[in-house]
Each structure stands twice: as C-alpha cells, then as structure tokens.
Amino acid sequence: MGNKEYRKRKERLTATAYGQWLSKFMLSHQLKPSQLSTVSGFHPNVILNWRRGHCLPNGYSLVVMVTALSRLTGVERSILFEEMAEALLRS
C-alpha cells in the first residue's frame, strides 16, 4: 500500500472513530441533532456527515463542537477534548 493510500485509509478510520464518539456522546446525553445544530451553528447535514464518518471537522470546527457539547451538557470542555482525543487516537 502506497503512502497516499495509507493516509486516506487512516483518515477514513479516524473520521469513523470521531463519528462513533460523537454519536455515542449525543446518545448518552440524549442530545438531538437539532439542538447541537442550533448551539454550534453548523447545518444538521454537516453534523450528520461527521456522525456517519464521511469526513472530519477541521480544528476550528472541533473547538466549536466541543464548546457546544459542553454548553448543552455541562461537561467541561477539557474532559470532552480528552475523551475525543482518546477516541481518535485509538482508531
């Protein structure tokens, strides 16, 4: 497998891991996509693409998402960043 193919494969796995983490977090806190969309400012389809592992948010979007999740649930941002990082690094 070439380097470019390896990077694409790794990116897909990471996107899937992020999507699984986000979906699991939303489910465990009974968050609706519409709530997250309203607080984060991201279109529901963008959030759906992330949850399905179709793509990864960029760095700015990650910060906005974690901030929105924190506001909706009361979980500290530092804890959310740690949980998210662990999920991504396991992929």
TORPA-4810 file (N, C-alpha, C, O; in nm, 3 decimals):
<nodes>
NODE_1_0.085_-0.117_0.000_0.000_0.000_0.000_0.090_0.123_0.000_0.182_0.134_0.080_M
NODE_2_0.061_0.217_-0.092_0.139_0.339_-0.101_0.108_0.434_0.013_0.010_0.418_0.085_G
NODE_3_0.195_0.532_0.028_0.180_0.629_0.136_0.049_0.707_0.125_-0.018_0.731_0.226_N
NODE_4_0.012_0.746_0.003_-0.112_0.820_-0.017_-0.233_0.734_0.020_-0.327_0.783_0.083_K
NODE_5_-0.231_0.607_-0.020_-0.341_0.517_0.013_-0.351_0.495_0.163_-0.460_0.489_0.219_E
NODE_6_-0.236_0.482_0.227_-0.233_0.463_0.372_-0.295_0.584_0.443_-0.375_0.567_0.536_Y
NODE_7_-0.259_0.705_0.399_-0.312_0.825_0.462_-0.464_0.835_0.444_-0.535_0.873_0.537_R
NODE_8_-0.513_0.802_0.325_-0.658_0.805_0.302_-0.730_0.703_0.389_-0.836_0.732_0.445_K
NODE_9_-0.672_0.584_0.401_-0.732_0.480_0.484_-0.735_0.524_0.630_-0.836_0.506_0.698_R
NODE_10_-0.625_0.581_0.678_-0.616_0.627_0.816_-0.716_0.740_0.841_-0.778_0.747_0.947_K
NODE_11_-0.731_0.829_0.743_-0.826_0.939_0.758_-0.970_0.886_0.766_-1.050_0.937_0.844_E
NODE_12_-1.002_0.785_0.687_-1.135_0.725_0.693_-1.160_0.662_0.830_-1.268_0.677_0.888_R
NODE_13_-1.059_0.590_0.881_-1.073_0.527_1.012_-1.090_0.632_1.121_-1.170_0.614_1.213_L
NODE_14_-1.016_0.741_1.111_-1.026_0.847_1.210_-1.161_0.916_1.202_-1.221_0.947_1.305_T
NODE_15_-1.211_0.940_1.081_-1.343_1.000_1.065_-1.450_0.911_1.124_-1.544_0.958_1.188_A
NODE_16_-1.436_0.781_1.103_-1.532_0.685_1.160_-1.526_0.689_1.313_-1.629_0.688_1.379_T
NODE_17_-1.405_0.692_1.368_-1.389_0.696_1.513_-1.451_0.823_1.571_-1.517_0.818_1.675_A
NODE_18_-1.430_0.936_1.504_-1.490_1.062_1.552_-1.642_1.053_1.547_-1.711_1.092_1.641_Y
NODE_19_-1.694_1.003_1.437_-1.838_0.988_1.422_-1.899_0.899_1.528_-2.006_0.929_1.581_G
NODE_20_-1.830_0.790_1.559_-1.880_0.699_1.662_-1.877_0.766_1.799_-1.970_0.753_1.877_Q
NODE_21_-1.769_0.839_1.827_-1.760_0.909_1.955_-1.871_1.012_1.968_-1.939_1.019_2.071_W
NODE_22_-1.890_1.093_1.863_-1.992_1.198_1.866_-2.131_1.138_1.882_-2.211_1.186_1.963_L
NODE_23_-2.160_1.034_1.806_-2.293_0.970_1.814_-2.317_0.910_1.952_-2.426_0.925_2.009_S
NODE_24_-2.216_0.844_2.005_-2.230_0.782_2.138_-2.250_0.890_2.245_-2.333_0.874_2.335_K
NODE_25_-2.175_0.999_2.235_-2.187_1.106_2.333_-2.326_1.168_2.326_-2.390_1.193_2.429_F
NODE_26_-2.373_1.193_2.204_-2.506_1.252_2.188_-2.614_1.159_2.243_-2.708_1.204_2.309_M
NODE_27_-2.601_1.032_2.216_-2.699_0.935_2.265_-2.699_0.928_2.417_-2.805_0.928_2.480_L
NODE_28_-2.581_0.922_2.475_-2.572_0.909_2.621_-2.623_1.033_2.694_-2.663_1.025_2.810_S
NODE_29_-2.622_1.148_2.626_-2.672_1.271_2.687_-2.807_1.314_2.628_-2.856_1.424_2.652_H
NODE_30_-2.865_1.225_2.551_-2.998_1.246_2.491_-3.006_1.379_2.415_-3.102_1.455_2.428_Q
NODE_31_-2.901_1.404_2.335_-2.898_1.526_2.255_-2.955_1.498_2.117_-2.925_1.395_2.055_L
NODE_32_-3.034_1.590_2.070_-3.088_1.580_1.935_-2.996_1.658_1.840_-2.937_1.759_1.878_K
NODE_33_-2.984_1.610_1.718_-2.901_1.684_1.621_-2.945_1.829_1.605_-2.862_1.918_1.586_P
NODE_34_-3.075_1.855_1.614_-3.124_1.992_1.600_-3.073_2.081_1.713_-3.045_2.199_1.691_S
NODE_35_-3.061_2.026_1.834_-3.008_2.104_1.946_-2.863_2.140_1.920_-2.822_2.255_1.938_Q
NODE_36_-2.786_2.041_1.878_-2.644_2.064_1.853_-2.626_2.161_1.738_-2.536_2.246_1.741_L
NODE_37_-2.708_2.150_1.637_-2.702_2.241_1.524_-2.730_2.385_1.567_-2.661_2.478_1.525_S
NODE_38_-2.831_2.403_1.649_-2.868_2.537_1.695_-2.756_2.601_1.776_-2.723_2.718_1.755_T
NODE_39_-2.699_2.525_1.868_-2.596_2.581_1.956_-2.462_2.598_1.884_-2.391_2.696_1.908_V
NODE_40_-2.427_2.504_1.798_-2.297_2.510_1.729_-2.298_2.602_1.607_-2.196_2.659_1.571_S
NODE_41_-2.415_2.615_1.545_-2.423_2.695_1.423_-2.395_2.615_1.296_-2.399_2.671_1.187_G
NODE_42_-2.367_2.486_1.310_-2.343_2.401_1.193_-2.474_2.345_1.141_-2.564_2.312_1.218_F
NODE_43_-2.484_2.335_1.011_-2.604_2.279_0.949_-2.620_2.133_0.993_-2.520_2.063_1.008_H
NODE_44_-2.743_2.087_1.014_-2.764_1.948_1.056_-2.701_1.845_0.962_-2.657_1.739_1.006_P
NODE_45_-2.695_1.876_0.832_-2.632_1.781_0.738_-2.483_1.769_0.760_-2.425_1.662_0.741_N
NODE_46_-2.419_1.877_0.800_-2.275_1.873_0.831_-2.253_1.782_0.951_-2.163_1.698_0.950_V
NODE_47_-2.333_1.801_1.054_-2.322_1.718_1.174_-2.350_1.572_1.140_-2.281_1.483_1.189_I
NODE_48_-2.448_1.547_1.056_-2.480_1.410_1.013_-2.363_1.348_0.939_-2.331_1.231_0.961_L
NODE_49_-2.297_1.424_0.853_-2.180_1.370_0.782_-2.068_1.334_0.878_-2.001_1.232_0.860_N
NODE_50_-2.048_1.416_0.980_-1.946_1.384_1.081_-1.986_1.259_1.158_-1.902_1.171_1.182_W
NODE_51_-2.112_1.250_1.197_-2.159_1.134_1.275_-2.148_1.005_1.195_-2.122_0.898_1.251_R
NODE_52_-2.169_1.014_1.065_-2.159_0.896_0.979_-2.016_0.862_0.940_-1.991_0.761_0.875_R
NODE_53_-1.921_0.947_0.979_-1.781_0.921_0.948_-1.744_0.950_0.805_-1.645_0.897_0.754_G
NODE_54_-1.822_1.035_0.737_-1.793_1.069_0.599_-1.674_1.164_0.588_-1.603_1.163_0.487_H
NODE_55_-1.653_1.244_0.691_-1.543_1.339_0.691_-1.516_1.383_0.834_-1.593_1.355_0.926_C
NODE_56_-1.405_1.452_0.851_-1.366_1.504_0.982_-1.383_1.655_0.985_-1.359_1.722_0.884_L
NODE_57_-1.423_1.710_1.099_-1.424_1.856_1.110_-1.281_1.908_1.118_-1.190_1.838_1.163_P
NODE_58_-1.261_2.033_1.074_-1.128_2.092_1.088_-1.106_2.134_1.234_-1.196_2.118_1.317_N
NODE_59_-0.991_2.186_1.264_-0.958_2.222_1.402_-1.053_2.322_1.464_-1.097_2.305_1.578_G
NODE_60_-1.087_2.426_1.389_-1.180_2.527_1.440_-1.316_2.464_1.470_-1.377_2.490_1.573_Y
NODE_61_-1.363_2.380_1.377_-1.493_2.316_1.395_-1.495_2.222_1.514_-1.597_2.211_1.582_S
NODE_62_-1.382_2.155_1.541_-1.374_2.070_1.659_-1.393_2.151_1.786_-1.464_2.110_1.878_L
NODE_63_-1.329_2.267_1.791_-1.340_2.354_1.910_-1.484_2.402_1.925_-1.537_2.403_2.036_V
NODE_64_-1.547_2.442_1.816_-1.686_2.488_1.821_-1.777_2.374_1.868_-1.865_2.396_1.951_V
NODE_65_-1.756_2.254_1.815_-1.839_2.139_1.853_-1.824_2.106_2.001_-1.924_2.086_2.070_M
NODE_66_-1.701_2.100_2.048_-1.679_2.067_2.189_-1.739_2.175_2.279_-1.796_2.144_2.384_V
NODE_67_-1.728_2.300_2.239_-1.788_2.408_2.317_-1.940_2.395_2.320_-2.002_2.413_2.425_T
NODE_68_-2.000_2.363_2.207_-2.145_2.344_2.201_-2.188_2.225_2.286_-2.286_2.233_2.360_A
NODE_69_-2.115_2.115_2.276_-2.148_1.997_2.357_-2.137_2.028_2.506_-2.218_1.983_2.586_L
NODE_70_-2.037_2.105_2.542_-2.018_2.144_2.681_-2.134_2.230_2.730_-2.184_2.210_2.841_S
NODE_71_-2.176_2.324_2.648_-2.288_2.411_2.687_-2.417_2.333_2.703_-2.497_2.361_2.792_R
NODE_72_-2.437_2.235_2.617_-2.561_2.158_2.621_-2.566_2.057_2.735_-2.673_2.025_2.786_L
NODE_73_-2.449_2.008_2.777_-2.447_1.900_2.876_-2.390_1.940_3.011_-2.416_1.873_3.111_T
NODE_74_-2.314_2.047_3.016_-2.248_2.086_3.141_-2.118_2.013_3.165_-2.054_2.034_3.268_G
NODE_75_-2.076_1.927_3.072_-1.948_1.858_3.083_-1.838_1.957_3.045_-1.850_2.027_2.945_V
NODE_76_-1.732_1.962_3.124_-1.623_2.056_3.097_-1.558_2.028_2.962_-1.544_1.914_2.920_E
NODE_77_-1.518_2.137_2.895_-1.455_2.122_2.764_-1.328_2.038_2.771_-1.302_1.958_2.681_R
NODE_78_-1.250_2.056_2.875_-1.125_1.980_2.885_-1.151_1.830_2.888_-1.075_1.752_2.831_S
NODE_79_-1.257_1.790_2.955_-1.293_1.648_2.961_-1.338_1.600_2.824_-1.301_1.491_2.780_I
NODE_80_-1.418_1.682_2.755_-1.464_1.645_2.622_-1.347_1.632_2.524_-1.343_1.539_2.444_L
NODE_81_-1.253_1.726_2.531_-1.136_1.718_2.443_-1.057_1.590_2.471_-1.010_1.524_2.378_F
NODE_82_-1.041_1.558_2.597_-0.966_1.437_2.634_-1.036_1.312_2.581_-0.971_1.225_2.523_E
NODE_83_-1.167_1.302_2.601_-1.242_1.185_2.554_-1.235_1.174_2.402_-1.218_1.065_2.347_E
NODE_84_-1.250_1.287_2.335_-1.245_1.287_2.189_-1.106_1.245_2.139_-1.094_1.165_2.047_M
NODE_85_-1.003_1.301_2.201_-0.866_1.267_2.160_-0.839_1.116_2.179_-0.779_1.053_2.092_A
NODE_86_-0.883_1.061_2.289_-0.863_0.918_2.313_-0.933_0.835_2.207_-0.878_0.736_2.159_E
NODE_87_-1.054_0.874_2.169_-1.128_0.800_2.066_-1.056_0.808_1.932_-1.048_0.709_1.860_A
NODE_88_-1.004_0.925_1.898_-0.935_0.942_1.771_-0.802_0.866_1.768_-0.766_0.808_1.666_L
NODE_89_-0.731_0.868_1.878_-0.600_0.803_1.882_-0.610_0.651_1.884_-0.516_0.582_1.846_L
NODE_90_-0.724_0.599_1.929_-0.744_0.453_1.929_-0.770_0.400_1.788_-0.753_0.281_1.762_R
NODE_91_-0.811_0.488_1.698_-0.851_0.442_1.565_-0.734_0.393_1.482_-0.753_0.351_1.368_S
</nodes>
